[in-house]
């Protein structure tokens, strides 16, 4: 089967197993839909259990074959070549990502595709400069011993990816997995299969050994996701997505005591103090609330504003929300669609619940009027609420849409308590020009990441992950090595 059938926007999207593109052996397919128009733009070949097993077997064979015998330098050279090939084919990846997600081209071209390449290059650099530890030990007989650490690949890694940043979040896992010498079987979201499939062409182009990178398409329960996580030859599972799905995967991982790394849901707060620079606040929160139509795990859905600034904040944020318009994907003011009709229905359900729970709809709250082909897309209006109780449903549950509730506060301790009153703990933002307060409040946030006077400013070398129901483990830089490698201590008596 030639790889031409997986070109960015075509009628056929195939599985990639052992270096070869394959149709699903059961003959099942499902529709690939452009969320900006609601139109079917292709058919995805669903992987059967036999196909998933074949992908895991191919990964295991590669692990014990040429890939496993490569030196670190040889692996790094191949992984760096993958980054360069993604950059060379950036227009192909951009076309595929926009077709699957409907997101603005300027978002995908500045975030998704460059980060997809950067994830490979950065983790190649981490492995090339990775330190090791050793200890000289006194022995009972008066001699000496040397203890040192060897890091080994964990094995076959199941990579289960979300639909909001498909290439970025997939390569965030595949990059370190391959750099550490593992092999992978990727199960992209059924909503966004294209860039994972397209990456197979890149792997073949740079000469990656067959079976190192594999892709199986399908759904969760009773489909590729369950088949993959249940396969006894999968050594570890990394997943980004909603908390409920993570819990189901964890149950599967318990059989065989497989390791997991989870980045799950969030209900992320922002605290805005009266001394904050309002221009910075509005610029930052208009991104954290509305970027990618609110479909960002790190997005802000709860905003606590010190009372003296509250009215002016609402006025300015309302203007920012109303500046976003559905329209041509190339328009800088374009607000893209939600990923699916199902997700649109879910978000609109929360919009209705907010009103039922007493919210004042400051702006938005419904579906925008759109003419032309995009009238069939899955759009919602950017929405701001006031008047909600802190314990209302829309202030407690993750919505994953372009919306937030805004609540005033009067004291620092009150704001910290409100922000931390959640079962999640992914990220937070703090806005203040008071340096002491910035450090003090940031340290009190029970989250994996806290930004001060900014948002989504990432150094890929730093630890990333959540606490509570927002996840398990940390990835990024050397922290990824803790998941993607097994550590062996070797003791030699001298």
SVG drawing of the C-alpha trace seen along z (x, -y; Angstrom):
<svg xmlns="http://www.w3.org/2000/svg" viewBox="-33 -50 73 60">
<polyline fill="none" stroke="black" stroke-width="0.4" points="0.0,0.0 1.7,-3.3 1.8,-6.2 0.2,-8.4 -3.1,-7.4 -2.4,-9.3 -1.7,-12.7 -2.9,-15.6 -6.4,-16.0 -7.6,-13.0 -10.5,-10.6 -8.5,-7.8 -6.7,-7.8 -4.8,-4.6 -3.2,-2.8 0.6,-2.7 2.1,0.6 5.6,1.8 6.5,-1.0 3.5,-0.2 0.2,-1.9 -2.7,0.5 -6.5,0.6 -8.3,2.0 -8.4,5.8 -12.1,5.8 -13.0,3.4 -14.5,0.9 -14.3,-2.8 -15.6,-6.0 -16.0,-9.6 -13.4,-12.3 -15.3,-15.6 -14.2,-19.2 -15.6,-20.9 -15.5,-24.3 -18.1,-23.2 -19.6,-20.0 -18.8,-18.2 -17.2,-14.8 -13.8,-15.1 -12.5,-11.6 -12.8,-8.0 -10.6,-6.7 -9.8,-3.0 -10.5,-1.6 -7.9,0.8 -9.2,4.2 -7.8,6.1 -5.6,8.0 -4.3,4.8 -3.5,3.4 -1.8,6.6 0.2,6.4 1.3,2.9 2.4,3.9 4.3,6.9 6.0,4.7 7.0,2.3 8.4,5.1 10.3,6.6 11.9,3.2 12.8,2.9 14.7,6.1 16.1,5.5 17.9,2.7 16.5,-0.1 17.5,1.6 21.0,2.1 21.5,-1.5 23.9,-3.7 22.5,-6.9 24.3,-9.0 22.6,-7.1 19.2,-7.5 19.7,-11.2 20.7,-11.7 17.4,-10.0 15.3,-11.9 16.8,-15.2 16.1,-14.3 12.5,-13.8 12.3,-17.4 13.9,-18.7 11.5,-16.8 8.4,-18.0 9.7,-21.6 10.3,-20.9 6.8,-19.6 5.2,-22.2 2.6,-23.2 1.4,-19.6 1.1,-19.2 -0.6,-22.6 -3.1,-21.6 -3.8,-18.3 -4.2,-20.0 -6.5,-22.7 -8.7,-20.2 -9.1,-18.0 -9.5,-20.8 -10.9,-23.8 -8.6,-26.0 -7.2,-29.2 -4.2,-28.8 -2.2,-31.4 -2.6,-29.4 -1.6,-26.1 1.3,-27.6 2.7,-29.4 2.0,-26.8 1.1,-23.3 3.5,-22.6 6.6,-24.3 6.2,-22.6 5.7,-19.3 9.2,-19.6 10.7,-21.2 9.6,-18.3 11.8,-15.9 14.8,-18.3 14.6,-19.2 14.4,-15.7 17.3,-14.7 19.3,-17.4 18.3,-16.2 19.5,-12.7 22.7,-14.0 23.5,-16.0 21.9,-13.8 23.9,-13.5 24.4,-10.2 25.0,-9.8 27.6,-7.7 28.6,-7.1 31.8,-5.9 31.0,-3.6 33.0,-2.3 32.6,1.5 32.6,3.3 36.0,4.9 37.7,1.5 37.5,1.6 35.6,-0.6 32.7,-0.1 31.3,-2.2 27.6,-2.5 26.3,-4.1 23.1,-4.4 22.2,-2.9 19.0,-4.1 17.3,-1.6 14.3,-1.9 11.0,-1.0 9.9,0.9 6.7,0.5 4.9,-2.7 1.2,-3.2 0.6,-6.9 -3.0,-7.9 -3.6,-11.5 -6.3,-14.2 -7.9,-16.2 -7.2,-19.8 -3.5,-20.0 -3.1,-16.7 0.5,-17.0 1.9,-19.0 0.7,-16.7 1.5,-13.5 5.1,-14.5 5.4,-15.7 5.2,-12.0 6.7,-10.3 9.8,-12.6 11.1,-11.5 9.9,-8.0 12.0,-7.5 14.9,-9.5 15.1,-7.1 15.1,-4.1 11.5,-3.0 9.2,-2.1 5.6,-3.5 2.1,-2.6 0.1,-5.8 -3.7,-5.9 -4.7,-9.5 -8.2,-10.8 -10.8,-9.6 -11.6,-13.3 -8.0,-14.2 -6.2,-11.3 -4.4,-13.1 -1.1,-14.4 -0.4,-11.1 -0.8,-9.2 1.2,-11.8 4.1,-11.4 4.5,-7.9 5.7,-9.3 8.3,-11.4 9.6,-8.3 10.0,-6.4 11.6,-9.4 14.4,-9.7 15.0,-5.9 13.5,-5.1 13.5,-1.3 10.2,0.4 8.0,0.8 9.6,-2.0 6.6,-4.3 3.1,-2.8 -0.4,-4.4 -3.7,-2.7 -7.0,-4.5 -10.2,-4.0 -12.2,-4.7 -11.9,-3.9 -14.0,-1.1 -14.4,1.9 -12.0,0.4 -8.3,-0.5 -7.9,-2.3 -9.1,0.7 -7.2,3.2 -4.0,1.2 -4.2,0.6 -5.1,4.3 -2.2,5.7 0.2,7.5 3.2,6.5 2.6,2.8 5.0,1.8 3.7,-1.7 0.9,-4.0 0.9,-7.8 -2.4,-9.6 -3.6,-13.2 -7.4,-13.7 -10.3,-13.8 -10.1,-12.4 -12.8,-9.8 -11.0,-8.2 -7.7,-8.3 -9.4,-6.4 -10.6,-3.7 -7.1,-3.4 -5.6,-3.1 -7.8,-0.1 -6.4,1.6 -2.8,0.6 -3.2,2.3 -3.2,5.6 0.4,6.4 1.4,3.4 2.2,1.1 3.5,-2.4 1.3,-5.4 1.8,-9.1 -1.5,-11.1 -2.2,-14.7 -6.0,-15.0 -8.7,-17.6 -8.6,-21.0 -10.7,-23.8 -8.0,-26.4 -8.2,-29.6 -6.9,-33.1 -6.5,-35.6 -6.4,-39.2 -5.3,-41.7 -6.3,-45.4 -2.7,-46.4 -2.4,-44.3 -1.6,-45.9 -5.0,-45.6 -3.6,-45.7 -1.4,-42.6 -4.4,-41.0 -6.8,-41.4 -4.2,-40.3 -3.3,-37.3 -6.8,-36.1 -8.4,-36.8 -5.9,-34.1 -6.2,-31.7 -10.0,-31.8 -10.6,-31.9 -7.5,-30.4 -8.5,-27.4 -12.1,-28.1 -11.4,-27.3 -10.3,-23.8 -7.0,-24.0 -6.3,-21.9 -4.4,-24.8 -7.2,-27.3 -8.9,-29.5 -12.5,-28.9 -12.6,-30.5 -11.5,-34.2 -11.4,-35.9 -11.0,-39.7 -10.3,-42.0 -13.4,-44.2 -11.9,-47.6 -10.9,-46.3 -14.0,-44.2 -16.2,-46.5 -13.4,-47.7 -12.1,-44.2 -15.6,-43.0 -15.9,-45.9 -12.5,-45.3 -12.9,-41.5 -16.3,-41.9 -14.7,-44.0 -12.0,-41.3 -14.6,-38.6 -16.7,-40.5 -13.7,-41.1 -13.6,-37.3 -15.7,-36.3 -16.3,-33.1 -15.3,-33.4 -12.4,-32.7 -9.7,-30.5 -7.0,-33.0 -8.6,-36.0 -6.6,-37.0 -9.9,-37.6 -11.2,-34.2 -12.6,-32.1 -12.7,-28.5 -15.3,-25.8 -15.6,-23.3 -14.3,-19.9 -17.6,-18.1 -21.4,-18.4 -21.3,-16.3 -18.9,-18.7 -20.9,-21.7 -24.0,-20.2 -22.1,-19.6 -20.8,-23.2 -24.2,-24.7 -25.7,-22.5 -23.3,-24.3 -24.3,-27.6 -27.9,-26.8 -27.1,-25.5 -25.2,-28.7 -28.4,-30.7 -30.5,-28.2 -28.0,-28.6 -28.5,-32.4 -25.7,-33.7 -25.8,-37.1 -24.6,-36.5 -22.4,-39.5 -21.7,-38.5 -22.3,-35.4 -24.1,-32.4 -25.3,-30.9 -24.5,-30.0 -23.3,-32.8 -25.1,-33.5 -22.9,-32.4 -23.5,-32.5 -22.2,-30.2 -20.4,-26.9 -19.3,-27.5 -23.0,-27.6 -22.7,-23.9 -19.7,-24.2 -19.7,-23.6 -19.4,-27.1 -20.4,-28.7 -20.1,-32.3 -17.3,-33.4 -19.1,-33.8 -18.6,-35.6 -20.7,-35.2 -21.1,-37.1 -23.4,-36.5 -22.5,-32.8 -21.9,-31.2 -18.5,-29.6 -20.0,-26.2 -22.3,-26.4 -21.9,-23.6 -20.2,-25.7 -17.6,-26.9 -16.8,-23.3 -16.9,-21.2 -14.6,-21.4 -16.5,-22.8 -13.7,-23.0 -15.3,-25.9 -14.6,-29.6 -16.2,-30.8 -15.4,-31.7 -17.2,-32.8 -15.9,-36.0 -16.3,-36.4 -15.1,-39.4 -13.0,-39.0 -11.9,-41.3 -8.8,-39.7 -5.8,-37.8 -6.5,-34.8 -10.1,-34.7 -8.8,-34.5 -6.3,-31.8 -9.0,-29.7 -11.4,-30.1 -8.7,-29.2 -7.6,-26.1 -11.2,-24.9 -11.3,-22.3 -10.6,-18.6 -8.2,-19.5 -4.7,-21.0 -3.3,-21.5 -2.4,-25.2 -3.2,-28.7 -2.4,-32.3 -1.7,-35.2 -1.8,-38.8 -0.2,-41.4 2.6,-44.0 3.5,-43.4 6.6,-41.2 6.3,-39.8 2.6,-39.0 3.4,-37.3 5.9,-34.9 3.7,-34.3 0.5,-33.5 2.1,-31.5 3.6,-29.2 0.3,-28.7 -1.4,-27.5 -2.0,-23.7 -1.2,-23.2 1.5,-21.7 2.2,-25.0 1.6,-28.6 2.1,-31.5 2.6,-35.1 1.6,-37.9 1.6,-35.6 0.0,-32.4 1.2,-29.4 4.8,-30.6 6.6,-27.2 10.2,-26.2 10.1,-22.6 12.9,-21.6 10.7,-22.3 8.5,-19.8 4.9,-19.7 1.9,-17.9 -0.9,-18.2 -1.9,-17.2 -5.2,-15.8 -7.5,-14.7 -5.4,-16.6 -2.9,-13.8 -0.1,-11.6 3.6,-12.2 5.7,-15.0 7.1,-15.2 9.4,-17.7 13.2,-17.9 15.0,-15.4 11.7,-14.8 10.4,-12.8 13.3,-10.4 11.7,-9.2 8.8,-7.8 10.4,-6.7 13.3,-4.9 13.9,-2.2 16.7,-3.0 19.2,-0.3 21.8,-0.6 25.0,1.2 27.4,1.8 31.0,2.8 33.4,3.7 36.8,2.2"/>
</svg>
